[in-house]
């Protein structure tokens, strides 16, 4: 197993991406420390992992509160080591509006929130990894960082996370610590896994599928993913496993796109 005897902390583990990655880490042999603001959600993921034969521990952690993050990171490190850190928390924010009509606070909300949480969780893990001279920090972005989409403040937020990843990679490289960023595209199945419901979110999922070219009425030669479908949660989770595994030992300061070909690098 690729992550045997590794200790991995996953923030936002009760969400679609965080839960999928946590389960994938556990299947590959890692002991997973699940963190989230809603204890019932992370406990449900932990129970599933344990029922499947894995090792997991759930904790209520506010990934926007430094004291909470630092205390949990210290707890994980005290178990022997803190080998992997992944932050997949999400926040409700405005998308699809015109920038010219967007309120300043709505523009800044995702930028402030995602930058802050990634800064807090990456630096908390980095202090322990620097001392033990090993570890991998995986950050999370999206294609909004590179594409002209009506994402409002979310695009700049993702770009900020990618910039943070590169800078931190440079600071930690000499200590044997890697920092890599995962950049998936929109996944319709995340809507079904989330807490949102109703017509608005159903339309959002349909739009993701349309943009990937999965609908029969979409022009095959028009914009969309080269593979003609959205990327899946399973594919994103598998990539998240590889990026923190020894097989990716030569990768740091990089961003890995998992988009089914909707973004070409």
C-alpha positions as CSV (number, residue, x, y, z in Angstrom):
1,X,0.0,0.0,0.0
2,X,1.3,3.4,-1.0
3,X,0.7,5.2,2.3
4,X,1.3,2.4,4.8
5,X,2.1,3.6,8.3
6,X,1.6,7.3,7.3
7,X,-0.5,9.7,9.4
8,X,-2.7,11.9,7.3
9,X,-4.9,14.8,8.4
10,X,-7.8,15.8,6.1
11,X,-9.6,19.1,6.8
12,X,-13.2,19.3,5.5
13,X,-13.3,15.5,5.6
14,X,-17.1,15.5,5.9
15,X,-17.4,17.0,2.4
16,X,-17.4,15.3,-1.0
17,X,-13.8,15.8,-1.9
18,X,-12.4,15.6,1.6
19,X,-14.3,12.4,2.3
20,X,-13.3,10.7,-0.9
21,X,-9.7,11.6,-0.4
22,X,-9.8,10.4,3.3
23,X,-11.2,7.1,2.3
24,X,-8.6,6.7,-0.5
25,X,-5.8,7.5,2.0
26,X,-7.2,4.9,4.4
27,X,-7.4,2.2,1.7
28,X,-3.7,2.8,0.9
29,X,-2.7,2.2,4.5
30,X,-2.7,5.6,6.1
31,X,-4.1,6.4,9.5
32,X,-6.4,9.2,8.8
33,X,-7.2,12.1,11.2
34,X,-10.5,13.6,10.0
35,X,-11.2,17.2,10.8
36,X,-14.3,19.3,10.2
37,X,-16.6,21.9,11.8
38,X,-19.5,19.5,11.9
39,X,-18.6,16.5,14.0
40,X,-21.4,14.3,12.8
41,X,-20.2,14.5,9.2
42,X,-16.6,13.6,9.9
43,X,-17.6,10.9,12.4
44,X,-19.8,9.3,9.7
45,X,-16.8,9.1,7.3
46,X,-14.6,7.8,10.1
47,X,-17.1,5.0,10.9
48,X,-17.2,4.0,7.3
49,X,-13.4,3.9,7.1
50,X,-13.2,1.7,10.2
51,X,-16.0,-0.5,9.0
52,X,-14.0,-1.1,5.8
53,X,-10.9,-2.1,7.8
54,X,-9.1,1.2,7.9
55,X,-7.9,3.4,10.7
56,X,-9.5,6.8,11.3
57,X,-10.1,9.3,14.0
58,X,-12.6,12.2,13.8
59,X,-12.3,15.6,15.5
60,X,-14.2,18.8,15.4
61,X,-11.8,21.5,14.1
62,X,-12.4,25.0,12.8
63,X,-9.9,25.3,10.0
64,X,-10.3,29.1,10.1
65,X,-9.2,29.3,13.7
66,X,-5.4,29.2,14.4
67,X,-5.7,27.8,17.9
68,X,-8.0,25.0,16.8
69,X,-5.8,24.1,13.8
70,X,-2.5,24.2,15.8
71,X,-3.9,22.1,18.6
72,X,-5.1,19.4,16.3
73,X,-1.9,19.3,14.3
74,X,0.0,18.9,17.6
75,X,-2.3,16.0,18.5
76,X,-1.6,14.3,15.2
77,X,2.2,14.8,15.4
78,X,2.1,13.4,19.0
79,X,0.8,10.1,17.5
80,X,4.3,9.6,16.0
81,X,4.4,11.9,13.0
82,X,2.4,14.2,10.8
83,X,3.1,12.9,7.3
84,X,0.4,14.3,5.1
85,X,-1.9,17.3,5.3
86,X,-4.8,18.0,2.9
87,X,-7.3,20.9,3.2
88,X,-10.6,20.4,1.3
89,X,-12.9,22.8,3.2
90,X,-15.5,24.7,1.2
91,X,-17.4,27.9,1.8
92,X,-20.6,29.3,0.3
93,X,-19.9,32.2,-2.0
94,X,-21.4,34.1,-4.9
95,X,-20.7,32.8,-8.4
96,X,-22.1,33.7,-11.7
97,X,-22.7,37.4,-11.1
98,X,-21.1,40.2,-13.0
99,X,-18.0,41.6,-11.4
100,X,-19.2,45.0,-12.2
101,X,-22.3,44.5,-10.0
102,X,-20.7,42.4,-7.3
103,X,-20.5,43.8,-3.8
104,X,-17.0,44.2,-2.4
105,X,-17.7,41.8,0.5
106,X,-19.0,39.1,-1.8
107,X,-15.8,39.4,-3.9
108,X,-13.5,39.2,-0.9
109,X,-15.2,36.4,1.0
110,X,-13.8,33.5,-0.9
111,X,-10.4,35.2,-1.3
112,X,-10.1,35.8,2.4
113,X,-11.6,32.5,3.5
114,X,-9.6,30.1,1.2
115,X,-6.3,32.0,1.6
116,X,-6.7,32.0,5.4
117,X,-7.6,28.4,5.9
118,X,-4.9,27.1,3.5
119,X,-2.3,29.4,5.3
120,X,-3.3,28.2,8.7
121,X,-3.4,24.4,7.9
122,X,-0.3,24.3,5.7
123,X,1.9,26.3,8.1
124,X,0.7,24.3,11.1
125,X,1.6,21.1,9.4
126,X,4.8,22.6,8.1
127,X,6.2,23.3,11.5
128,X,6.0,19.6,12.5
129,X,7.2,18.4,9.1
130,X,10.2,20.7,9.2
131,X,11.2,19.4,12.6
132,X,10.9,15.7,11.5
133,X,12.4,16.6,8.1
134,X,9.7,14.9,6.0
135,X,6.1,15.2,4.9
136,X,3.8,16.2,2.1
137,X,1.4,19.1,2.1
138,X,-1.4,18.9,-0.5
139,X,-3.4,22.1,-1.2
140,X,-6.6,22.3,-3.3
141,X,-7.4,24.7,-6.1
142,X,-9.8,24.5,-9.1
143,X,-9.7,25.4,-12.8
144,X,-11.1,28.8,-11.9
145,X,-7.5,29.8,-11.1
146,X,-6.6,29.7,-14.8
147,X,-9.9,30.0,-16.8
148,X,-12.1,33.0,-17.5
149,X,-15.2,31.9,-15.7
150,X,-18.0,33.8,-13.9
151,X,-16.5,32.7,-10.6
152,X,-16.3,36.2,-9.1
153,X,-13.9,36.1,-6.2
154,X,-13.4,32.3,-6.3
155,X,-11.0,32.5,-9.3
156,X,-8.6,34.9,-7.5
157,X,-8.9,32.8,-4.4
158,X,-7.8,29.7,-6.2
159,X,-4.9,31.6,-7.8
160,X,-3.8,32.7,-4.3
161,X,-3.8,29.1,-3.0
162,X,-1.6,28.1,-5.9
163,X,0.8,31.0,-5.3
164,X,0.9,30.1,-1.6
165,X,1.8,26.5,-2.5
166,X,4.7,27.5,-4.7
167,X,6.1,29.9,-2.0
168,X,5.8,27.3,0.8
169,X,7.4,24.7,-1.4
170,X,10.4,26.9,-1.8
171,X,10.7,27.4,2.0
172,X,10.4,23.8,2.9
173,X,12.3,22.0,0.2
174,X,15.6,21.9,2.0
175,X,13.9,20.2,5.0
176,X,12.7,17.3,2.8
177,X,9.1,18.5,2.8
178,X,7.1,18.6,-0.4
179,X,4.2,21.0,-1.2
180,X,1.9,20.2,-4.2
181,X,-1.4,21.5,-5.3
182,X,-4.4,19.6,-6.8
183,X,-6.5,21.4,-9.3
184,X,-9.7,19.5,-10.3
185,X,-12.5,20.7,-12.5
186,X,-16.2,20.9,-11.4
187,X,-17.7,17.5,-10.6
188,X,-21.5,17.1,-10.8
189,X,-21.4,14.3,-8.3
190,X,-20.2,16.6,-5.5
191,X,-23.6,18.3,-5.5
192,X,-25.3,15.1,-4.6
193,X,-22.7,14.4,-1.9
194,X,-23.1,17.9,-0.4
195,X,-25.5,19.5,2.0
196,X,-27.1,21.7,-0.7
197,X,-30.4,20.8,-2.3
198,X,-32.9,22.3,-4.6
199,X,-33.3,23.6,-8.1
200,X,-30.4,26.0,-8.0
201,X,-27.9,23.2,-7.2
202,X,-29.4,20.8,-9.6
203,X,-28.9,23.4,-12.4
204,X,-25.3,23.8,-11.2
205,X,-24.7,20.1,-11.6
206,X,-26.3,20.1,-15.0
207,X,-24.1,23.0,-16.1
208,X,-21.0,21.2,-15.0
209,X,-22.0,18.3,-17.2
210,X,-22.8,20.6,-20.1
211,X,-19.4,22.3,-19.8
212,X,-17.7,19.0,-20.0
213,X,-19.6,18.1,-23.2
214,X,-21.6,15.2,-21.8
215,X,-25.0,16.4,-23.0
216,X,-26.2,15.2,-26.4
217,X,-27.1,18.8,-27.4
218,X,-23.5,20.1,-26.8
219,X,-21.4,20.7,-29.9
220,X,-18.8,18.0,-30.0
221,X,-16.3,20.4,-31.5
222,X,-17.1,23.2,-29.0
223,X,-15.6,24.0,-25.6
224,X,-15.5,21.3,-23.0
225,X,-13.4,18.5,-21.7
226,X,-11.4,16.5,-24.2
227,X,-12.6,13.3,-22.7
228,X,-16.2,14.4,-23.2
229,X,-17.2,14.0,-19.6
230,X,-16.5,15.5,-16.2
231,X,-13.7,14.3,-14.0
232,X,-14.9,12.0,-11.2
233,X,-14.4,12.0,-7.4
234,X,-12.7,8.7,-7.6
235,X,-10.2,10.0,-10.2
236,X,-9.5,13.1,-8.0
237,X,-9.0,11.0,-4.9
238,X,-6.7,8.6,-6.8
239,X,-4.6,11.6,-7.9
240,X,-4.5,12.9,-4.3
241,X,-3.1,9.5,-3.2
242,X,-0.4,9.6,-5.9
243,X,0.7,13.2,-5.1
244,X,1.5,12.4,-1.5
245,X,3.0,9.0,-2.2
246,X,6.7,8.1,-2.6
247,X,6.0,7.7,-6.4
248,X,5.6,11.5,-6.6
249,X,8.8,12.1,-4.5
250,X,10.3,14.3,-7.3
251,X,7.3,16.7,-7.4
252,X,7.1,19.9,-5.3
253,X,6.0,23.4,-6.1
254,X,3.7,22.1,-8.8
255,X,0.0,22.2,-9.6
256,X,-1.6,19.0,-11.0
257,X,-4.7,19.5,-13.1
258,X,-7.3,16.7,-13.1
259,X,-9.9,18.1,-15.5
260,X,-10.7,15.4,-18.1
261,X,-9.1,17.8,-20.5
262,X,-11.1,21.0,-19.9
263,X,-7.9,22.9,-19.1
264,X,-4.8,22.3,-21.2
265,X,-1.3,23.0,-19.9
